[in-house]
Amino acid sequence: MDTQTIPMWACARLARDYLGVSEKTLARWRDSGLLKAGKHWRRKFPTGNSPVLYHLRLCEEAMGEATARSVSLQEKALSTSKPQSPRSWPQRRG
């Protein structure tokens, strides 16, 4: 998508293409609270079955913040965990 023609609010199909995730992932993020109603997404019309519109810039920021939190938590967990010896690794069966 050309950066000069990026709309503020976009339908799920355009949001999917712009953000590089599936429409199902966008729905999961709405359900989980990562994307907040009224801020990151809204309905096109005030009915329950109306299409969803996404604020692309704010969704991109939420994705970045979630990724940064996830990476910092992973790095912290790795730095505080004790290295395991090969004897403590699970044995393959088969």
Summary of the structure (lengths in Angstrom):
residues: 94
radius of gyration: 19.3
end to end distance: 49.0
largest distance: 60.0
contacts: 198
relative contact order: 0.14
helix: 52%
strand: 12%
